[in-house]
């Protein structure tokens, strides 16, 4: 998504929200959205502990207990309010053993003169799991022994990622508008930079998180969110392998070497090449547009959130890579968040 399009969307939605009832207060209801944080502050000298879970594909139902048997992607996070405007935090996610430091600063709040609340949000993420990337540059015969040659080529084609490679950055504007006592909306333009990406994946990516919350009672809300982006990661570990697939499982396209050799010795025909490489050509499949819906229950200093979504991702620097599951094929995962607030300073009103 181009920056100019993001600016257009921000202005369009802001103008729409501005035209609604302007007599509401500044806070965006709830402590967080499905994927991104809300503009709401946690308060000066307040500490919020978050315990988040996302389980596996729930499509098979009770066979694997709706994805719980597949294990969970978990996250532990602490956020602390340096002031009523400024928050800092630390999170650790099991997927890729990711550590993230984050900060949020509220620039201004919605009131009778300002139509929305604006906060700045930034995250630095480091994936500490061991990761390698395999190229296919060296495939020559070195010794004449296939087993030895394969091992040599594998070593020459394998790159072990450094900590610098596995570092990512996210920056976002959090823009919320409380329409009335029941409905609140938020849009979050996002920018993510990954220091290292596989072939055919851009290091820099833009996206837009669109979400909202419907307040049903003083303690119960329904929240929803989706993330739009121009591109998402492809499914699979090698783009070259994925691009060779056809619409028939197990029947890959012919490589240029296979075509040249096969046509010259008569082992394949031109019609076979046309059938596989043109007629049966299958576009490379990419991950899905993230979407989720959740139910939030507040009980004093605790907030319990239950949600259904098509992504297991919890680390925010990884959100623009795309969703894991296809809702159109009844694929989804369940998850929950538990939030607990502690007041380190003077006693504050519970939220």
MARTI-979067 format. One record per residue (C-alpha): residue number from 1; x negated, y, z. Coordinates in nm, 4 decimals. Example, Ala and Ser with C-alpha at 12.3 -4.5 7.8 and 13.67 -1.06 7.14 Angstrom:
BEGIN
pt pos->1; u->-1.2300; v->-0.4500; w->0.7800
pt pos->2; u->-1.3670; v->-0.1060; w->0.7140
END
This chain:
BEGIN
pt pos->1; u->0.0000; v->0.0000; w->0.0000
pt pos->2; u->-0.1484; v->0.3341; w->-0.1071
pt pos->3; u->-0.1970; v->0.6111; w->0.1537
pt pos->4; u->0.0331; v->0.8409; w->-0.0471
pt pos->5; u->0.3125; v->0.5819; w->-0.0226
pt pos->6; u->0.2599; v->0.5558; w->0.3537
pt pos->7; u->0.2868; v->0.9335; w->0.3860
pt pos->8; u->0.6057; v->0.9307; w->0.1788
pt pos->9; u->0.7611; v->0.6608; w->0.3984
pt pos->10; u->0.6653; v->0.8470; w->0.7157
pt pos->11; u->0.8235; v->1.1701; w->0.5895
pt pos->12; u->1.1320; v->0.9903; w->0.4585
pt pos->13; u->1.2031; v->0.7994; w->0.7795
pt pos->14; u->1.1162; v->1.0970; w->0.9984
pt pos->15; u->1.3568; v->1.3154; w->0.8008
pt pos->16; u->1.6278; v->1.0502; w->0.8342
pt pos->17; u->1.5734; v->1.0186; w->1.2078
pt pos->18; u->1.5640; v->1.3965; w->1.2494
pt pos->19; u->1.9105; v->1.4209; w->1.0973
pt pos->20; u->2.0528; v->1.1983; w->1.3721
pt pos->21; u->2.1581; v->1.2993; w->1.7227
pt pos->22; u->1.8792; v->1.5151; w->1.8740
pt pos->23; u->2.0049; v->1.5218; w->2.2319
pt pos->24; u->1.8263; v->1.2043; w->2.3435
pt pos->25; u->1.5192; v->1.1787; w->2.5647
pt pos->26; u->1.1627; v->1.1001; w->2.4646
pt pos->27; u->1.1029; v->0.7397; w->2.5659
pt pos->28; u->1.1213; v->0.4501; w->2.3264
pt pos->29; u->1.3067; v->0.1763; w->2.5119
pt pos->30; u->1.0993; v->-0.1289; w->2.6041
pt pos->31; u->0.7317; v->-0.1866; w->2.6679
pt pos->32; u->0.6320; v->-0.3298; w->2.3296
pt pos->33; u->0.7656; v->-0.4281; w->1.9902
pt pos->34; u->0.7397; v->-0.7745; w->1.8365
pt pos->35; u->0.4002; v->-0.7132; w->1.6744
pt pos->36; u->0.2840; v->-0.3623; w->1.7659
pt pos->37; u->0.3064; v->-0.1638; w->2.0908
pt pos->38; u->0.5794; v->0.0921; w->2.1375
pt pos->39; u->0.5164; v->0.4610; w->2.1975
pt pos->40; u->0.6285; v->0.4190; w->2.5583
pt pos->41; u->0.3636; v->0.4867; w->2.8216
pt pos->42; u->0.2796; v->0.2553; w->3.1097
pt pos->43; u->0.2136; v->0.5478; w->3.3448
pt pos->44; u->-0.0914; v->0.6880; w->3.5171
pt pos->45; u->-0.2776; v->0.4407; w->3.7426
pt pos->46; u->-0.0427; v->0.1616; w->3.6414
pt pos->47; u->-0.1802; v->-0.1777; w->3.5377
pt pos->48; u->0.0222; v->-0.4037; w->3.3058
pt pos->49; u->-0.0624; v->-0.7722; w->3.2698
pt pos->50; u->0.0682; v->-0.9531; w->2.9606
pt pos->51; u->0.0847; v->-1.3288; w->2.9079
pt pos->52; u->0.1861; v->-1.4098; w->2.5481
pt pos->53; u->0.2511; v->-1.7423; w->2.3713
pt pos->54; u->0.3285; v->-1.8431; w->2.0112
pt pos->55; u->0.3898; v->-2.2097; w->1.9373
pt pos->56; u->0.3719; v->-2.4191; w->1.6172
pt pos->57; u->0.6180; v->-2.4731; w->1.3331
pt pos->58; u->0.9614; v->-2.5470; w->1.4819
pt pos->59; u->1.1128; v->-2.6819; w->1.1585
pt pos->60; u->1.1048; v->-3.0483; w->1.2674
pt pos->61; u->1.3166; v->-2.9706; w->1.5737
pt pos->62; u->1.3078; v->-3.2124; w->1.8635
pt pos->63; u->1.0507; v->-3.4380; w->1.6930
pt pos->64; u->0.7748; v->-3.2052; w->1.8164
pt pos->65; u->0.9978; v->-3.0117; w->2.0580
pt pos->66; u->1.0373; v->-2.7145; w->1.8244
pt pos->67; u->0.6647; v->-2.6627; w->1.7819
pt pos->68; u->0.5614; v->-2.6898; w->2.1457
pt pos->69; u->0.3839; v->-3.0222; w->2.0812
pt pos->70; u->0.1562; v->-2.8482; w->1.8293
pt pos->71; u->0.0038; v->-2.6348; w->2.1025
pt pos->72; u->0.0157; v->-2.2588; w->2.1438
pt pos->73; u->-0.1738; v->-1.9515; w->2.0426
pt pos->74; u->-0.2063; v->-1.7680; w->2.3737
pt pos->75; u->-0.3108; v->-1.4209; w->2.4731
pt pos->76; u->-0.3973; v->-1.2628; w->2.8074
pt pos->77; u->-0.4067; v->-0.8836; w->2.8173
pt pos->78; u->-0.4550; v->-0.6010; w->3.0662
pt pos->79; u->-0.3601; v->-0.2384; w->2.9980
pt pos->80; u->-0.4336; v->0.0492; w->3.2341
pt pos->81; u->-0.2925; v->0.4013; w->3.2344
pt pos->82; u->-0.5692; v->0.6591; w->3.2659
pt pos->83; u->-0.2979; v->0.9248; w->3.2556
pt pos->84; u->0.0664; v->0.9553; w->3.1583
pt pos->85; u->-0.0512; v->0.9959; w->2.7987
pt pos->86; u->-0.3604; v->0.7782; w->2.7655
pt pos->87; u->-0.3893; v->0.3999; w->2.8025
pt pos->88; u->-0.6807; v->0.1570; w->2.7563
pt pos->89; u->-0.6661; v->-0.2206; w->2.7409
pt pos->90; u->-0.8414; v->-0.5516; w->2.6860
pt pos->91; u->-0.6945; v->-0.8696; w->2.5344
pt pos->92; u->-0.8223; v->-1.2203; w->2.4697
pt pos->93; u->-0.6469; v->-1.4461; w->2.2160
pt pos->94; u->-0.7152; v->-1.8179; w->2.1728
pt pos->95; u->-0.6906; v->-1.8078; w->1.7913
pt pos->96; u->-1.0489; v->-1.7579; w->1.6699
pt pos->97; u->-1.1352; v->-1.6862; w->2.0376
pt pos->98; u->-1.0668; v->-1.3198; w->1.9700
pt pos->99; u->-1.1459; v->-1.0332; w->2.2077
pt pos->100; u->-0.9835; v->-0.6942; w->2.1467
pt pos->101; u->-1.0303; v->-0.3579; w->2.3138
pt pos->102; u->-0.7530; v->-0.1092; w->2.2515
pt pos->103; u->-0.6397; v->0.2400; w->2.3391
pt pos->104; u->-0.3233; v->0.4439; w->2.2918
pt pos->105; u->-0.2709; v->0.8178; w->2.3284
pt pos->106; u->0.0666; v->0.9915; w->2.3139
pt pos->107; u->0.0354; v->1.3145; w->2.1172
pt pos->108; u->0.3878; v->1.4472; w->2.1800
pt pos->109; u->0.7287; v->1.3231; w->2.2859
pt pos->110; u->1.0776; v->1.3515; w->2.1456
pt pos->111; u->1.2868; v->1.6319; w->2.2906
pt pos->112; u->1.5382; v->1.8917; w->2.1786
pt pos->113; u->1.2789; v->2.0548; w->1.9511
pt pos->114; u->1.0733; v->1.7536; w->1.8388
pt pos->115; u->1.2606; v->1.4775; w->1.6504
pt pos->116; u->1.0313; v->1.1866; w->1.7367
pt pos->117; u->0.7543; v->1.0593; w->1.9625
pt pos->118; u->0.4053; v->1.0193; w->1.8161
pt pos->119; u->0.1194; v->0.8114; w->1.9585
pt pos->120; u->-0.2250; v->0.7246; w->1.8232
pt pos->121; u->-0.3336; v->0.3630; w->1.8551
pt pos->122; u->-0.6689; v->0.1940; w->1.7877
pt pos->123; u->-0.8095; v->-0.1582; w->1.8300
pt pos->124; u->-1.1535; v->-0.3168; w->1.7883
pt pos->125; u->-1.1475; v->-0.6965; w->1.7558
pt pos->126; u->-1.4250; v->-0.9565; w->1.7678
pt pos->127; u->-1.3695; v->-1.3222; w->1.6757
pt pos->128; u->-1.6193; v->-1.5230; w->1.8825
pt pos->129; u->-1.5490; v->-1.8710; w->1.7401
pt pos->130; u->-1.8123; v->-2.0221; w->1.5099
pt pos->131; u->-1.7142; v->-1.9554; w->1.1484
pt pos->132; u->-1.8759; v->-2.0406; w->0.8181
pt pos->133; u->-1.7949; v->-1.9562; w->0.4586
pt pos->134; u->-1.8733; v->-2.1871; w->0.1678
pt pos->135; u->-1.9762; v->-2.0540; w->-0.1718
pt pos->136; u->-2.0191; v->-2.2611; w->-0.4882
pt pos->137; u->-2.3222; v->-2.0968; w->-0.6454
pt pos->138; u->-2.5657; v->-2.3898; w->-0.6198
pt pos->139; u->-2.4424; v->-2.7204; w->-0.7607
pt pos->140; u->-2.7540; v->-2.8454; w->-0.9349
pt pos->141; u->-2.9253; v->-3.1805; w->-0.9008
pt pos->142; u->-3.2384; v->-3.1447; w->-0.6897
pt pos->143; u->-3.3572; v->-3.5010; w->-0.6229
pt pos->144; u->-3.1357; v->-3.7193; w->-0.8404
pt pos->145; u->-2.9821; v->-3.8745; w->-0.5286
pt pos->146; u->-2.6163; v->-3.7655; w->-0.5093
pt pos->147; u->-2.5923; v->-3.7838; w->-0.1284
pt pos->148; u->-2.9094; v->-3.5798; w->-0.0756
pt pos->149; u->-2.8200; v->-3.3305; w->-0.3480
pt pos->150; u->-2.4729; v->-3.2757; w->-0.1997
pt pos->151; u->-2.6257; v->-3.2071; w->0.1393
pt pos->152; u->-2.8772; v->-2.9614; w->-0.0061
pt pos->153; u->-2.6084; v->-2.7798; w->-0.2062
pt pos->154; u->-2.3830; v->-2.7649; w->0.0988
pt pos->155; u->-2.6585; v->-2.6033; w->0.3028
pt pos->156; u->-2.7385; v->-2.3517; w->0.0305
pt pos->157; u->-2.3712; v->-2.2634; w->-0.0178
pt pos->158; u->-2.2801; v->-2.2322; w->0.3512
pt pos->159; u->-2.3053; v->-1.8947; w->0.5242
pt pos->160; u->-2.2641; v->-1.8666; w->0.9013
pt pos->161; u->-2.0835; v->-1.5482; w->0.9979
pt pos->162; u->-2.2464; v->-1.3129; w->1.2492
pt pos->163; u->-2.0678; v->-1.1177; w->1.5220
pt pos->164; u->-2.0856; v->-0.8114; w->1.3007
pt pos->165; u->-1.9147; v->-1.0063; w->1.0207
pt pos->166; u->-1.6355; v->-1.1155; w->1.2559
pt pos->167; u->-1.5549; v->-0.7647; w->1.3790
pt pos->168; u->-1.2371; v->-0.5900; w->1.2647
pt pos->169; u->-1.0820; v->-0.2484; w->1.3270
pt pos->170; u->-0.7207; v->-0.1327; w->1.3374
pt pos->171; u->-0.5859; v->0.2208; w->1.3553
pt pos->172; u->-0.2211; v->0.3159; w->1.3557
pt pos->173; u->0.0290; v->0.5954; w->1.4070
pt pos->174; u->0.3190; v->0.4909; w->1.6299
pt pos->175; u->0.6261; v->0.6985; w->1.5415
pt pos->176; u->0.9488; v->0.6331; w->1.7310
pt pos->177; u->1.2911; v->0.7905; w->1.7457
pt pos->178; u->1.5614; v->0.7221; w->2.0000
pt pos->179; u->1.8772; v->0.7559; w->1.7931
pt pos->180; u->2.1175; v->0.7219; w->2.0856
pt pos->181; u->2.1469; v->0.5348; w->2.4134
pt pos->182; u->2.1756; v->0.2051; w->2.2247
pt pos->183; u->1.9437; v->0.2192; w->1.9227
pt pos->184; u->1.5758; v->0.3113; w->1.8920
pt pos->185; u->1.3580; v->0.2799; w->1.5805
pt pos->186; u->0.9827; v->0.2829; w->1.5246
pt pos->187; u->0.7547; v->0.2879; w->1.2228
pt pos->188; u->0.3808; v->0.2247; w->1.2469
pt pos->189; u->0.1552; v->0.2901; w->0.9475
pt pos->190; u->-0.1463; v->0.0590; w->0.9883
pt pos->191; u->-0.5016; v->0.0554; w->0.8570
pt pos->192; u->-0.7242; v->-0.2504; w->0.9075
pt pos->193; u->-1.0877; v->-0.2999; w->0.8074
pt pos->194; u->-1.2560; v->-0.6410; w->0.8241
pt pos->195; u->-1.6332; v->-0.6441; w->0.7966
pt pos->196; u->-1.6332; v->-0.9802; w->0.6167
pt pos->197; u->-1.3630; v->-1.1354; w->0.4010
pt pos->198; u->-1.3523; v->-1.4404; w->0.1718
pt pos->199; u->-1.3638; v->-1.3977; w->-0.2055
pt pos->200; u->-1.0579; v->-1.2208; w->-0.3524
pt pos->201; u->-0.9596; v->-1.0608; w->-0.0185
pt pos->202; u->-1.0143; v->-0.6868; w->0.0306
pt pos->203; u->-1.2036; v->-0.5675; w->0.3372
pt pos->204; u->-0.9610; v->-0.2780; w->0.3789
pt pos->205; u->-0.5854; v->-0.3159; w->0.3923
pt pos->206; u->-0.2869; v->-0.0890; w->0.4632
pt pos->207; u->0.0500; v->-0.1867; w->0.6035
pt pos->208; u->0.3654; v->-0.0570; w->0.7668
pt pos->209; u->0.5320; v->-0.2053; w->1.0730
pt pos->210; u->0.9057; v->-0.1278; w->1.0869
pt pos->211; u->1.0996; v->-0.2218; w->1.3969
pt pos->212; u->1.3621; v->-0.1266; w->1.6463
pt pos->213; u->1.5412; v->-0.2117; w->1.9643
pt pos->214; u->1.9122; v->-0.2425; w->2.0430
pt pos->215; u->1.9892; v->-0.1891; w->2.4103
pt pos->216; u->2.2799; v->-0.4077; w->2.5204
pt pos->217; u->2.2605; v->-0.3318; w->2.8924
pt pos->218; u->2.0270; v->-0.1731; w->3.1469
pt pos->219; u->1.8220; v->-0.4948; w->3.1542
pt pos->220; u->1.8811; v->-0.6716; w->2.8208
pt pos->221; u->1.7615; v->-0.5643; w->2.4721
pt pos->222; u->1.7346; v->-0.7115; w->2.1237
pt pos->223; u->1.4209; v->-0.6167; w->1.9294
pt pos->224; u->1.3183; v->-0.6760; w->1.5673
pt pos->225; u->1.0173; v->-0.6029; w->1.3512
pt pos->226; u->0.8577; v->-0.6682; w->1.0128
pt pos->227; u->0.5218; v->-0.5764; w->0.8596
pt pos->228; u->0.5054; v->-0.4686; w->0.4956
pt pos->229; u->0.1779; v->-0.4656; w->0.3035
pt pos->230; u->0.0735; v->-0.4703; w->-0.0584
pt pos->231; u->-0.1405; v->-0.7827; w->-0.0163
pt pos->232; u->-0.1749; v->-1.0708; w->0.2260
pt pos->233; u->-0.4340; v->-1.3470; w->0.2588
pt pos->234; u->-0.4027; v->-1.6468; w->0.0286
pt pos->235; u->-0.3133; v->-1.9876; w->0.1702
pt pos->236; u->-0.6117; v->-2.2232; w->0.1742
pt pos->237; u->-0.9828; v->-2.1921; w->0.2374
pt pos->238; u->-1.1059; v->-2.1451; w->-0.1208
pt pos->239; u->-0.9521; v->-1.9121; w->-0.3775
pt pos->240; u->-1.1217; v->-2.0947; w->-0.6659
pt pos->241; u->-0.9675; v->-2.4254; w->-0.5562
pt pos->242; u->-0.6240; v->-2.2725; w->-0.5064
pt pos->243; u->-0.6362; v->-2.1055; w->-0.8489
pt pos->244; u->-0.6976; v->-2.4466; w->-1.0114
pt pos->245; u->-0.3725; v->-2.5978; w->-0.8835
pt pos->246; u->-0.0739; v->-2.6677; w->-1.1068
pt pos->247; u->0.2962; v->-2.7110; w->-1.0332
pt pos->248; u->0.2349; v->-3.0889; w->-1.0188
pt pos->249; u->0.0693; v->-3.2014; w->-0.6968
pt pos->250; u->-0.2675; v->-3.3709; w->-0.7587
pt pos->251; u->-0.2967; v->-3.2489; w->-1.1186
pt pos->252; u->-0.5421; v->-2.9601; w->-1.1230
pt pos->253; u->-0.6288; v->-2.7380; w->-1.4138
pt pos->254; u->-0.9338; v->-2.8251; w->-1.6218
pt pos->255; u->-1.2481; v->-2.6266; w->-1.5488
pt pos->256; u->-1.4411; v->-2.4623; w->-1.8325
pt pos->257; u->-1.7075; v->-2.7345; w->-1.8113
pt pos->258; u->-1.4421; v->-3.0077; w->-1.8301
pt pos->259; u->-1.2795; v->-2.8402; w->-2.1290
pt pos->260; u->-1.6064; v->-2.7987; w->-2.3205
pt pos->261; u->-1.7252; v->-3.1525; w->-2.2481
pt pos->262; u->-1.3822; v->-3.3139; w->-2.2914
pt pos->263; u->-1.3034; v->-3.1496; w->-2.6240
pt pos->264; u->-1.6471; v->-3.2313; w->-2.7619
pt pos->265; u->-1.6377; v->-3.6020; w->-2.6718
pt pos->266; u->-1.2640; v->-3.6472; w->-2.7242
pt pos->267; u->-1.1816; v->-3.7450; w->-2.3646
pt pos->268; u->-0.9161; v->-3.4716; w->-2.3438
pt pos->269; u->-0.7030; v->-3.3053; w->-2.6087
pt pos->270; u->-0.6199; v->-2.9418; w->-2.6717
pt pos->271; u->-0.2543; v->-3.0106; w->-2.5889
pt pos->272; u->-0.3565; v->-3.1410; w->-2.2446
pt pos->273; u->-0.5539; v->-2.8240; w->-2.1821
pt pos->274; u->-0.2574; v->-2.6075; w->-2.2838
pt pos->275; u->-0.0198; v->-2.8118; w->-2.0671
pt pos->276; u->-0.2265; v->-2.7946; w->-1.7487
pt pos->277; u->-0.3964; v->-2.4568; w->-1.7771
pt pos->278; u->-0.1090; v->-2.2570; w->-1.9262
pt pos->279; u->0.2315; v->-2.4256; w->-1.8986
pt pos->280; u->0.1850; v->-2.5804; w->-1.5542
pt pos->281; u->-0.0253; v->-2.2949; w->-1.4165
pt pos->282; u->0.0733; v->-2.2228; w->-1.0557
pt pos->283; u->0.0012; v->-1.8771; w->-0.9079
pt pos->284; u->-0.2138; v->-1.8716; w->-0.5961
pt pos->285; u->0.0145; v->-1.8810; w->-0.2926
pt pos->286; u->-0.0226; v->-1.6126; w->-0.0286
pt pos->287; u->0.0956; v->-1.5879; w->0.3277
pt pos->288; u->0.4406; v->-1.4496; w->0.4041
pt pos->289; u->0.5819; v->-1.1142; w->0.5138
pt pos->290; u->0.5795; v->-1.1216; w->0.8958
pt pos->291; u->0.9212; v->-1.0874; w->1.0554
pt pos->292; u->1.0467; v->-1.1479; w->1.4062
pt pos->293; u->1.3459; v->-1.0976; w->1.6316
pt pos->294; u->1.3286; v->-1.1015; w->2.0108
pt pos->295; u->1.5344; v->-1.0816; w->2.3259
pt pos->296; u->1.3993; v->-0.8778; w->2.6177
pt pos->297; u->1.5057; v->-0.9168; w->2.9800
pt pos->298; u->1.3813; v->-0.6746; w->3.2448
pt pos->299; u->1.3835; v->-0.7805; w->3.6102
pt pos->300; u->1.2266; v->-0.5134; w->3.8274
pt pos->301; u->0.8536; v->-0.5010; w->3.7570
pt pos->302; u->0.8747; v->-0.7993; w->3.5189
pt pos->303; u->0.9758; v->-0.8069; w->3.1544
pt pos->304; u->1.0402; v->-1.1397; w->2.9819
pt pos->305; u->1.0504; v->-1.1452; w->2.6025
pt pos->306; u->1.1609; v->-1.4437; w->2.3940
pt pos->307; u->1.1229; v->-1.4251; w->2.0166
pt pos->308; u->1.1491; v->-1.6169; w->1.6894
pt pos->309; u->0.9115; v->-1.5232; w->1.4074
pt pos->310; u->0.7234; v->-1.6647; w->1.1096
pt pos->311; u->0.3741; v->-1.5919; w->1.2418
pt pos->312; u->0.1663; v->-1.7234; w->1.5315
pt pos->313; u->-0.0677; v->-1.4236; w->1.5179
pt pos->314; u->-0.1125; v->-1.2282; w->1.8403
pt pos->315; u->-0.4410; v->-1.0424; w->1.7785
pt pos->316; u->-0.3354; v->-0.7112; w->1.6257
pt pos->317; u->-0.6446; v->-0.6783; w->1.4060
pt pos->318; u->-0.5217; v->-0.9965; w->1.2293
pt pos->319; u->-0.1579; v->-0.8965; w->1.1696
pt pos->320; u->-0.2016; v->-0.7777; w->0.8094
pt pos->321; u->-0.3299; v->-1.1220; w->0.7032
pt pos->322; u->0.0327; v->-1.2355; w->0.6724
pt pos->323; u->0.2818; v->-1.4750; w->0.8270
pt pos->324; u->0.2155; v->-1.8481; w->0.8650
pt pos->325; u->0.5619; v->-1.9839; w->0.7867
pt pos->326; u->0.8276; v->-1.9477; w->0.5168
pt pos->327; u->1.1695; v->-1.8566; w->0.6559
pt pos->328; u->1.3242; v->-1.9584; w->0.3217
pt pos->329; u->1.2172; v->-2.3170; w->0.3960
pt pos->330; u->1.3518; v->-2.3022; w->0.7537
pt pos->331; u->0.9993; v->-2.2659; w->0.8908
pt pos->332; u->0.9504; v->-2.0544; w->1.2025
pt pos->333; u->0.7893; v->-2.0517; w->1.5452
pt pos->334; u->0.9135; v->-1.9590; w->1.8893
pt pos->335; u->0.7235; v->-1.7593; w->2.1455
pt pos->336; u->0.7483; v->-1.5619; w->2.4659
pt pos->337; u->0.5800; v->-1.2743; w->2.6455
pt pos->338; u->0.5717; v->-1.2142; w->3.0185
pt pos->339; u->0.4796; v->-0.8652; w->3.1390
pt pos->340; u->0.4086; v->-0.7607; w->3.4966
pt pos->341; u->0.3425; v->-0.4060; w->3.6083
pt pos->342; u->0.1288; v->-0.3157; w->3.9098
pt pos->343; u->0.1016; v->0.0329; w->4.0550
pt pos->344; u->-0.2530; v->0.1109; w->4.1711
pt pos->345; u->-0.1828; v->0.4724; w->4.2613
pt pos->346; u->0.1207; v->0.6199; w->4.4317
pt pos->347; u->0.4484; v->0.4296; w->4.4231
pt pos->348; u->0.6319; v->0.4862; w->4.0946
pt pos->349; u->0.9788; v->0.4111; w->3.9784
pt pos->350; u->0.9930; v->0.0647; w->3.8204
pt pos->351; u->1.0689; v->0.0372; w->3.4514
END
